[in-house]
Amino acid sequence: MKCIITIELGTNGIRVFAFDLNGRVIGSLKGYYPTFHTEPDHSEQDPEQIFITTLYVLKNLLNECIHPKKHKVVSICFSAAMHSVLAVDKNGNPLGNAITWSDNRAKKEALELRQSALGRSIYAATGTPIHPMSPLLKIAWIRSLDKERFKQTSKFLSIKSYIIHQLTGEYLIDHSIASATGLLNIHTISWEPDALQYAGINASRLPELAPVFAQAGKLKRAYQQSLGLGADTKILIGSSDGCLATLGDGVKGEGHATITIEDSGAVRVMGDAVLQDEQMRFFNYLLTENSYVSGGPTNNGGNIFEWFTRQFGDFTNPFDAEQSMQQLIEEASKVPVGADGLLFLPYLLGERAPIWNANARGAYFGLNIKHERKHFVRATIEGILYEIYSIGRSLAEQRNIRSLSVNGSFGTIPFCTQLIADMFNKPVRVRQQSHSVSYGAWLLSATEMGIFKTLDEAADTVELPDVYKPNKKHHAVYADYYSIFEKLSTKLFDEFEAIGNLQQKHAVPEAPPKQKIKL
């Protein structure tokens, strides 16, 4: 039987799924890798560790689920988190770690560019908000403050481009990942001259642009032999996780939006027109030509609840974290809506949409003597979802949203999904059986094979049978508390900046922790 493999290079780990040609899951595995926060605003990952984890998980899935049953892998389709930057030398060797989307070290450069006419022009051309997340700003920061690395760099790659180069020898970047760099003109689908000039590079220092259906060469012979795959196995460059999650939920046209909450989060719509916004709050990323995935991202999703669990949960070793999260959610379910007046600003990693403030910080507000741990748990979850709601409210200024779908490991926890329905006061659909990003990658692969004529036809086949209906009384409570949440997020702007400056002033750098790959 023929099958399709999808590989998602996520923020904290890799997911590998195997699908048959009818879209049914044959098997899946996940592996993990750490993110290093060695200094304030720094977020980095080891690219070689990511590559080794990718090979390990892929080989295990093939050996456990594919080869014993004589399945033939006809294609492998990649997806990845956006905004990563990895500098490599002329031989393709990494010059240090990869810088991830959550890295905020270029916040000074971002603020200056965002307030300039050039910044507005670049945003209009690229559709990528001016923020430290953007590879445009990351490369500019390296040029200014890491001059030796900039000088030695032959190419600036995304993590996915690096992994594909390791496997095939090709330097490629798909249009979706490229449209999230702040360097691609999404109207001409070519590198934007003004952005290149600002970053101080030319197009030769970036990978070659390719559509999401492109084949990224053939697997090197050594990997064909190691993985037990034929030379005819297609390696599809694929798309970004955000675009494929939107496709995987069948979102297109007016009336529907999708929410993703993994480590980070986003609210997205898909259509044939770019969302225009004078405040430069929304991204507009390409899936295919004239098909744009638009919306707003948050830095602070499930990673914040994981942080809370590790600090305040009941467990003695890292493998108990998931069970501890479940216990904390059970505690939260016993607390009234609104956490008895306790609010949480979840900005532990700064913030993107809708406030676009890299200096934003976390805070608990409204604390009184009667609050217990269970109130903090509920306030933490509600704070993460208030931020998602704030993005949705901004997006509703541009699009009529009647219903929602939710995907991502944190967002699809039933307790969280119901809170989302209550906050938005809209029905929420969800798929529990497979991961939306991976399913989107399967839809893309199936379209490339001719199973579907177009991605629109593929999206029309998506079914999300589980529906959560909103509780209007709960929505009224959340609306009252949200108004305070929204005010705090903007009123504390000066204090966010001041505490960030003090943290930078008094910071003591630490060495990256030595961690083994968790599999």
QUIGI-V784866 format. One record per pair of residues at least 4 apart in sequence whose C-alpha atoms are under 6 Angstrom apart, sorted by the first residue. I is the first residue (numbers start at 1). J is the second residue. Records with the same first field share a line. If there is no record, write none. Layout:
# QUIGI-V784866
I: J  J
This chain:
# QUIGI-V784866
1: 71
2: 71  72  73
3: 19  20  21  72  73
4: 18  19  73  74  75
5: 17  18  76
6: 16  17  76  77  78  438
7: 15  16  78
8: 14  15  78  79  80
9: 14  80
10: 14  80  81
12: 32  33
13: 31  32  33
14: 30  31
15: 30
16: 28  29
17: 27  28
18: 25  26  27
19: 23  24  25  26
20: 24
31: 519
32: 518  519
33: 517
35: 44  45
36: 43  44
37: 42  43
38: 510  512
39: 509
41: 103  104  105
42: 103
43: 100  103
44: 97  98  99  100
45: 97  98
46: 97
54: 58
55: 59
59: 227
60: 64
61: 65
62: 66  67
63: 67
66: 71
74: 233
75: 233  234  235
76: 235  236
77: 236  238
78: 237  238
79: 238  239  240  241
80: 240  241
81: 241
82: 177
83: 101  134  135  181
84: 99  100  101  158
85: 98  99  157  158
86: 98  156  157  158
87: 94  95  153  156
88: 92  93  94  95  153  154  155
89: 93  152  153  154
90: 154
101: 133
104: 132
106: 132  141
107: 132
110: 114  130  131  132
113: 119
114: 119  130
122: 126
123: 127  128  129
125: 185
126: 182  184  185  186
127: 283  284
128: 180  182  283
129: 280
132: 137
134: 181  182
135: 139  181
136: 181  182
139: 199
140: 199
141: 145
142: 146  150
143: 147  150
154: 205
155: 205  206
156: 206
157: 161
161: 172  173
164: 168
165: 169  170  171
167: 219
168: 217  218  219  220
171: 207
172: 207  208  209
173: 207  209  210
174: 209  210  211  212
175: 179  210  211
176: 239  240  286  287
177: 240
179: 184  285
183: 191  192  195
184: 190  191  192
185: 189  190  191  192
196: 201  202
212: 237  238  239
214: 236  237
215: 235  236  237
216: 235  236  237
223: 227
224: 228  229
241: 245  437
244: 248  437  440
245: 436  437  440
246: 251
247: 251  440
248: 436  439  440
250: 459  462
252: 270  271
253: 271
255: 400  401  402
256: 401  402  403  404
257: 268  269  404
258: 267  268  404  405  406
259: 266  267  406
260: 265  266  406  407  408
261: 265  301  408  410  411
262: 302  408  409  410
263: 301  302  303
264: 298  299  300  301
265: 297  298  301
266: 296  297  298
267: 295  296
268: 294  295
269: 293  294
270: 292  293
271: 291  292
272: 290  291  292
281: 354
282: 295  296
283: 294  295
284: 292  293  294
285: 292  293
286: 292
287: 291  292
296: 353
297: 353
298: 352  353
299: 351
300: 304
301: 384
302: 410
308: 312
309: 313
313: 324
314: 324
315: 320
331: 374
332: 374  377  378
335: 339
339: 375  378  379
341: 366
342: 365  366  367  379
343: 364  365  379
344: 363  364  379  380  383
345: 362  363  383
346: 362  383  384
347: 351  360  361  362
348: 361  362
350: 358  359  360  361
351: 356  357  358
352: 356
354: 391
359: 496  497  500
360: 496
371: 375
375: 379
376: 380
379: 383
382: 386
396: 400
403: 426  427
404: 428
405: 428  429  430
406: 430
407: 411  412
411: 416  417
412: 417
421: 425  426  427  428  470
422: 470  471  474  475
423: 475  478
425: 470
426: 470
427: 468  469
428: 467  468
429: 464  466  467
430: 464  466
431: 464
436: 440
442: 446
446: 451
447: 451  452
452: 458
478: 482
487: 491
488: 492
492: 496
503: 507
